[in-house]
Amino acid sequence: MRYLLALIALAGASTATAENRPLDQLVSTCAACHGERGDKAIQPSYPLLAGQYADYLEAALKQYRDGSRKNAIMNGQAANLSDSEIEALARYYSRQESVVYTPSYAIDR
């Protein structure tokens, strides 16, 4: 009974995904290349994740997972992510402040 109660408590933890992998554990894997908040890529060719649209990040991770989007590193990283883990990562990075600035200006026609 105690084991069952522990499992129920873990399943309801707000910092864990449905598979009980805490978001901070998932983020720490991504942080190795993209920075903890997704704003400090270690290589110029690595994308900044901070502030990206959640649906874009989710779609990209699912495409890496199923192999329809090719990248030797990302295909391996996404291979074992569940849908709920992908959603949690996409939501997390989309909520981070973007370091990319896109100027807005009026276009005269």
C-alpha positions in Angstrom: 0.0 0.0 0.0 2.8 2.4 0.9 4.4 1.7 -2.5 1.2 2.5 -4.3 0.8 5.8 -2.4 4.4 6.7 -3.3 3.6 6.1 -7.0 0.5 8.1 -6.9 2.4 11.0 -5.2 5.1 10.9 -7.9 2.6 10.8 -10.7 1.0 14.0 -9.4 4.2 15.9 -8.8 4.1 19.2 -10.6 7.8 19.1 -11.7 7.6 15.7 -13.2 6.3 14.6 -16.6 4.0 11.6 -16.9 7.0 9.4 -17.1 8.4 10.8 -13.9 11.4 12.4 -15.5 11.6 15.8 -13.9 11.8 18.8 -16.2 15.1 19.9 -14.7 16.6 16.5 -15.7 15.3 16.9 -19.3 16.5 20.5 -19.4 20.0 19.6 -18.2 20.4 17.4 -21.2 19.5 20.2 -23.6 21.5 22.7 -21.6 24.8 21.0 -22.6 24.4 22.5 -26.1 21.7 25.1 -25.9 22.3 26.6 -22.4 20.0 26.2 -19.4 17.4 28.7 -20.6 18.1 27.9 -24.3 19.8 31.3 -24.8 23.4 30.3 -25.0 24.2 27.8 -27.8 27.8 26.4 -27.5 28.2 26.4 -31.3 27.1 29.1 -33.7 25.2 26.5 -35.7 23.2 25.4 -32.7 19.8 27.1 -32.5 18.7 29.3 -29.7 15.6 27.8 -28.1 14.6 30.6 -25.7 11.4 32.3 -26.9 10.7 30.0 -29.8 7.1 29.1 -30.4 6.1 26.0 -28.4 4.3 24.4 -31.3 7.5 24.8 -33.5 9.7 23.3 -30.8 7.3 20.4 -30.3 7.0 19.7 -34.0 10.8 19.8 -34.4 11.5 17.5 -31.5 8.9 15.0 -32.8 10.4 15.2 -36.3 13.9 14.5 -34.8 12.4 11.6 -32.9 10.7 10.0 -35.9 13.7 10.6 -38.2 11.9 12.9 -40.7 14.2 15.7 -39.6 17.9 14.8 -39.7 20.6 15.8 -37.3 23.0 13.2 -35.9 22.9 14.7 -32.4 19.3 15.6 -32.1 17.9 12.4 -33.6 19.7 10.5 -30.8 18.6 13.0 -28.1 14.9 13.0 -29.1 14.7 9.2 -29.7 13.6 8.4 -26.2 11.5 11.4 -25.4 7.8 10.8 -24.9 5.1 13.2 -26.2 4.6 14.6 -22.7 8.3 15.2 -22.3 8.5 16.9 -25.6 5.5 19.1 -24.7 7.1 20.0 -21.3 10.4 21.0 -23.0 8.6 23.0 -25.7 6.5 24.8 -23.1 9.6 25.5 -20.9 11.8 27.0 -23.7 8.9 29.0 -25.2 8.5 30.7 -21.9 12.1 31.8 -21.6 13.0 35.3 -22.6 14.4 35.4 -26.2 17.8 37.0 -26.8 17.0 37.4 -30.4 15.8 40.9 -31.4 13.7 41.4 -34.5 13.3 45.1 -35.2 9.8 46.2 -36.3 9.3 49.0 -38.7 6.7 50.3 -41.0 7.2 49.5 -44.7 6.1 52.3 -47.0 4.3 51.1 -50.1 
